[in-house]
Amino acid sequence: MSNAEHLANVMVQAFIDAVEKGVDLVPVVADSTSTAKIGPFIKQFPDRLVNVGIAEQSMVGTAAGLALGGKVAVTCNAAPFLISRANEQIKVDVCYNNTNVKLFGLNAGTSYGPLASTHHAIDDIAIMRGFGNIQIFAPSSPRECRQIIDYAIGYQGPVYIRMDGKALPELHDESYQFVPGAVVTLREGDVLALVATGSTVHEIVEAAALLADSGIQATVVSVPSIRPCDTKALLAAVKDCKAVITVEEHNINGGLGSLVAEVLAEGGTGAVLKRLGIPDGEYAAAADRNWMRQHHGFDAQSIAALAREML
């Protein structure tokens, strides 16, 4: 696996490998073959893909029907359209009925950049956390992504995987093993904890390096598994820190920041928490990722600057 890889390519290869191993997997797309980068799968298995056209509700409903018929159904389309247009089908057909559908939210967060809020998915984690039965994951690297997908394909029940739309560098070595629910401590520190999910894990890794240069040792925690989540382990990782900063390419309400706030409050800690992401009541700036993150204060430099202010 190359150092940086687009997660959709990782997804497609996982699908191909699964079918070759005998898994009865059927991708369902909504005229989203280019978004899903699924050409190699179609070439190898031309009769194993369902394209319903630009009809996200039909995509999810069809996937639920395939799952009820014994297939491992996977939907592949842009996260903003999956979450908003097919909301009721996800809630009822997939989650409430506990069908074996894997929902891949591609180009999540602000991956579409200048295409602006019509194409941004900054509420998907919050919405999915409001539904029952469904597991929720946000990989931060190619290796982690592949392991999450392999787990999801073998898991019996609904899964949502939040997929970033940019090529991401590798964070983990070959010994890494994804465990559903586990939090991953990438760096040990003392007075400060930086917690992130998905692509923003790279920002806190860089921020911690900047802080180390000025003598501040930060604990760096990645949360690829939003549900299930080992909240006891998450609390243990951050409870002795004076300050905690969460970072996500998502609204600060309902996502990782809210999860960490719940854990800190219920654990009775005295840590000061700052949630970084898209602020309450705002939309993400319509711009390229680097500018947008700097504008909203959750690029590595801004995270490090805030950490210094909090200590």
C-alpha positions in Angstrom: 0.0 0.0 0.0 1.4 3.4 -1.0 2.1 6.1 1.6 -0.9 8.2 0.4 -4.0 6.7 -1.1 -7.5 7.8 -1.9 -9.9 5.9 0.4 -12.4 5.2 -2.4 -9.6 3.2 -4.2 -9.1 1.3 -0.9 -12.8 0.6 -0.8 -13.1 -0.7 -4.3 -10.1 -3.1 -3.9 -11.7 -4.4 -0.7 -14.9 -5.1 -2.6 -13.1 -6.9 -5.3 -11.2 -9.0 -2.8 -14.4 -9.8 -0.9 -16.2 -11.1 -4.0 -13.1 -13.1 -5.0 -13.3 -14.8 -1.6 -16.9 -15.8 -2.1 -18.7 -12.9 -0.4 -22.1 -12.2 -2.1 -21.4 -8.5 -2.2 -23.5 -6.1 -4.4 -22.6 -2.4 -4.6 -25.5 0.0 -5.3 -24.8 3.4 -6.7 -26.8 6.5 -7.6 -25.1 7.5 -10.8 -22.0 7.8 -8.6 -19.6 5.5 -10.4 -17.0 8.2 -10.8 -17.3 9.4 -7.2 -16.9 5.8 -6.0 -14.0 5.2 -8.4 -15.7 1.8 -8.9 -14.6 1.2 -12.5 -12.2 -1.6 -11.7 -15.0 -3.5 -9.9 -17.4 -3.1 -12.8 -14.7 -4.3 -15.2 -14.2 -7.4 -13.2 -17.8 -8.0 -12.2 -20.0 -6.2 -14.7 -23.2 -8.0 -13.6 -22.7 -7.3 -9.9 -23.4 -3.6 -9.6 -26.8 -1.9 -9.4 -27.0 1.8 -10.6 -30.4 3.3 -9.8 -29.5 6.7 -11.4 -29.7 10.0 -9.4 -32.1 8.6 -6.9 -30.6 8.3 -3.5 -33.8 7.1 -1.8 -34.1 4.3 -4.3 -30.4 3.4 -3.8 -30.8 2.9 -0.1 -34.2 1.1 -0.4 -32.8 -1.2 -3.1 -29.8 -2.0 -0.9 -32.1 -2.8 2.0 -34.1 -5.2 -0.3 -30.9 -6.9 -1.5 -29.8 -7.3 2.1 -33.1 -8.9 3.0 -32.5 -11.3 0.1 -29.2 -12.4 1.6 -26.8 -10.1 -0.1 -24.1 -8.0 1.5 -25.4 -4.7 0.1 -23.0 -1.7 0.0 -24.1 1.8 -1.1 -21.5 4.1 -2.6 -22.2 7.8 -3.2 -21.4 11.3 -1.9 -22.0 11.7 1.8 -24.0 14.9 1.6 -26.6 13.3 -0.8 -26.7 10.0 1.1 -27.4 11.7 4.4 -29.9 14.4 3.3 -31.8 12.8 0.4 -32.1 9.3 1.7 -32.5 10.2 5.4 -35.8 8.4 6.0 -34.7 5.3 4.1 -31.6 5.1 6.2 -33.6 5.6 9.4 -36.4 3.1 8.6 -35.2 0.6 5.9 -31.7 0.2 7.2 -31.5 1.2 10.8 -34.9 0.4 12.3 -35.1 -2.9 10.3 -31.5 -3.7 11.2 -30.7 -4.7 7.6 -27.2 -5.8 6.5 -26.4 -2.6 4.5 -23.0 -0.9 4.5 -23.4 2.8 3.8 -20.2 4.5 2.4 -20.4 8.3 2.7 -17.8 9.4 0.1 -16.2 12.8 0.0 -17.4 13.5 3.5 -16.8 16.7 5.5 -15.8 19.5 3.2 -14.0 17.4 0.6 -15.8 19.2 -2.2 -14.3 22.5 -1.1 -15.4 25.3 -3.3 -18.7 23.5 -4.3 -19.9 24.8 -0.9 -22.6 23.8 1.5 -24.8 21.9 -1.0 -21.9 19.5 -1.3 -20.5 19.5 2.2 -21.4 16.8 4.8 -20.8 18.4 8.2 -23.7 16.8 10.0 -23.5 13.2 9.0 -22.0 11.9 12.3 -24.6 13.8 14.3 -27.4 12.4 12.2 -26.1 8.8 12.3 -25.6 9.0 16.1 -29.3 9.8 16.4 -30.3 6.5 14.7 -30.3 3.1 16.4 -28.5 -0.2 15.4 -26.0 1.4 13.1 -22.2 1.3 13.7 -20.2 4.5 12.7 -16.6 4.7 11.6 -14.3 7.4 10.2 -10.9 6.1 9.0 -7.9 8.3 9.1 -5.5 6.4 6.8 -5.5 3.8 4.0 -4.5 0.9 6.2 -7.1 1.7 8.8 -9.7 2.2 6.1 -9.1 -1.2 4.6 -9.4 -2.9 8.0 -12.6 -1.1 8.8 -14.1 -2.1 5.5 -13.1 -5.7 5.9 -14.7 -5.7 9.4 -17.9 -4.0 8.1 -18.3 -6.6 5.3 -18.1 -9.4 7.8 -20.3 -7.7 10.4 -24.0 -8.6 10.3 -25.9 -5.3 10.5 -25.9 -1.6 9.4 -22.7 0.3 9.2 -21.9 3.8 8.1 -18.3 4.6 7.0 -17.4 8.3 6.7 -14.9 8.4 3.8 -12.6 11.4 3.2 -12.4 12.7 -0.4 -8.7 13.3 -0.6 -5.7 10.9 -0.7 -4.5 10.4 2.9 -1.0 9.5 4.0 -0.5 6.4 6.1 -0.4 6.9 9.9 0.0 3.3 11.0 2.7 0.7 10.5 2.1 -2.9 9.5 1.5 -4.0 13.0 -1.7 -1.9 13.4 -4.9 -3.8 14.0 -8.2 -2.0 13.9 -10.5 -3.0 16.8 -14.2 -1.9 16.7 -14.7 0.5 19.6 -11.1 1.0 20.4 -9.5 4.5 20.7 -5.9 4.8 19.4 -3.3 6.7 21.3 -0.7 7.8 18.8 1.4 9.9 21.2 1.7 10.1 25.0 1.7 13.4 26.7 0.8 15.0 30.1 -1.2 18.2 30.5 -2.9 18.3 27.1 -4.9 15.9 25.0 -5.7 16.3 21.3 -8.5 14.1 20.0 -9.6 13.8 16.4 -11.3 11.5 13.9 -10.9 10.9 10.2 -8.6 13.2 8.2 -8.2 15.7 11.0 -6.1 13.2 12.9 -3.3 14.3 10.6 -3.8 17.9 11.9 -3.4 16.9 15.5 -0.4 14.7 14.8 1.3 17.8 13.2 0.1 20.1 16.0 1.6 17.8 18.6 4.9 17.9 16.8 4.8 21.7 16.8 3.9 21.8 20.5 6.8 19.4 21.3 9.2 21.8 19.7 8.2 24.3 22.3 8.3 21.8 25.2 4.7 20.9 25.4 4.0 17.2 25.3 0.4 16.4 24.1 -1.4 13.2 24.1 -2.7 12.4 20.6 -5.8 10.3 20.4 -7.5 9.0 17.2 -11.2 7.9 17.4 -11.9 5.9 14.2 -14.8 4.1 15.9 -17.6 6.6 16.8 -20.0 3.7 17.5 -19.2 1.4 19.2 -16.8 3.5 21.3 -14.9 2.3 24.3 -15.8 5.4 26.3 -13.9 4.1 29.4 -10.7 3.9 27.4 -11.4 7.3 25.9 -11.9 8.8 29.4 -8.7 7.1 30.6 -6.7 8.5 27.8 -7.7 12.2 28.6 -8.9 12.3 32.2 -5.5 13.4 33.7 -5.0 16.2 31.2 -5.6 19.9 32.1 -7.0 20.7 28.7 -8.7 18.7 25.9 -9.1 19.8 22.3 -11.3 17.9 19.8 -10.9 18.4 16.1 -13.2 17.3 13.3 -14.3 18.3 9.8 -17.9 18.4 11.0 -20.1 20.7 12.9 -19.0 20.9 16.5 -22.4 19.7 17.7 -23.3 16.1 17.6 -20.1 14.7 16.4 -16.7 13.8 18.0 -16.7 16.9 20.1 -20.0 16.1 21.6 -19.0 12.5 22.2 -15.9 13.7 24.1 -17.9 16.3 26.0 -20.4 13.6 27.1 -17.5 11.3 28.2 -15.8 14.1 30.2 -19.0 15.3 31.8 -20.2 11.8 32.8 -16.7 11.0 34.1 -16.7 14.0 36.3 -13.4 15.4 35.1 -12.2 18.9 35.6 -10.6 19.2 32.2 -11.2 22.3 30.1 -12.6 21.3 26.7 -12.5 23.2 23.4 -14.3 21.7 20.4 -12.9 22.7 17.0 -14.6 22.1 13.7 -17.4 24.1 11.9 -18.8 26.4 14.6 -22.3 26.2 16.0 -24.8 27.8 13.6 -22.4 28.2 10.7 -21.7 26.6 7.4 -18.2 25.6 6.3 -16.3 28.2 4.1 -16.5 27.4 0.4 -12.8 27.1 -0.2 -10.0 24.6 -0.6 -9.3 22.4 2.5 -6.2 24.2 3.8 -7.8 27.6 3.6 -11.1 26.4 5.1 -9.4 24.7 8.1 -7.2 27.8 8.7 -10.3 30.0 8.5 -12.2 27.9 11.0 -9.2 27.5 13.3 -8.5 23.8 13.1 -5.4 23.5 11.0 -2.3 22.3 12.8 -0.9 25.8 13.4 -4.2 27.1 14.9 -4.6 24.0 17.1 -1.1 24.5 18.5 -1.7 28.2 19.1 -5.0 27.4 20.9 -3.3 24.8 23.0 -0.7 27.2 24.2 -3.4 29.7 25.2 -5.2 27.0 27.2 -2.2 26.0 29.3 
